[in-house]
């Protein structure tokens, strides 16, 4: 009761503002109810790669995953990579808006289904050291920390390395993306028998997480999930 009264007083004295429409909201919140409801939530997707499917589709993998299954076992994506969510992700990724990691991480954590299972550890997709020096942080690690706190899971931020700096996948044609990230990662941990959840901000073609999942398998991972905020 006392905590509830304190929260009410705090919200009255220091109200927050919605990140998208700037409407006044309770302290500690990031999005108003209207903006949250209008986010591009994924309603139906391939259980293997999270590619969008028609709303009335069955839960079977998409044709692409049936023809050539990815290395990872499943993907959970909260939202489509579309306005206005894309601006929040770009703000985190390129404009040092580290506060947005909390918003985006919470959106993903709250969207994970109850049957997602509990992985043994979260491993963010690593950045190359040159990119890390330039940016100053790894947005995937920041997201993983938020999700881990929400769900009570450990994060292994130093379990893997990016061996070479690769051009951004978004700037390459689809047929060149797999080769761009081939042999780009290394894992320094023993993951024998573990369920790993790869954490990233956006999944586009899936080649990056697939290349990363491959080295996780070599390190002994028995089960690999991919958790991303958005699916392009």
Secondary structure by P-SEA (a helix, b strand, c coil): caaaaaaaaaaaabbbbbccccccccccccccaaaaaacccccccccccccccccccccccccccccccccccccccccccccaaaaaaaaacccccccaaaaaaaaaaaacccccccccccccccccaaaaaaacccaaaaaaaaaaaaccccccccccccccccccccccccccccccccccccccccccccbbbbbbcccccaaaaaaaaaaaaaacccbbbbbbcccc
